[in-house]
Amino acid sequence: MRRMAILGAMLALAGCGGANGFRGDTRGVPMATGPISNACLQSDRKARSRALCGCVQAVANQTLSGAQQRRAVGFYKNPHSAQEIRQSDRPGDESFWRAYSAYAERAERVCR
């Protein structure tokens, strides 16, 4: 669950802009730049790389609104905030968490 939350946080950072295209390699892994990609690259996570962070951003661009991506960027600096939102009973938090969870699941499949 923690791994999913961390990956989801990485994906959520993509919010504002960036490319939505695919890399030119044969795997067809999406690659983009944006706030999630930037936060991912600046994080202290061992698995971070341009390829992973760019893929996570591309999935975020396809899955989350800009506002949702900006909200998810905060998970990189404060992973506990993801847990707080997940457990919240506020309708806005519940809606965001559903979208974020779908994003995290998709990113995990696409960006392996």
Secondary structure, 3 states (H helix, E strand, C coil): CHHHHHHHHHHHCCCCCCCCCECCCCCCCECCCCHHHHHHHHCCCCCCCHHHHHHHHHHHHHHCCHHHHHHHHHHHHCCHHHHHHHHCCCHHHHHHHHHHHHHHHHHHHHCC
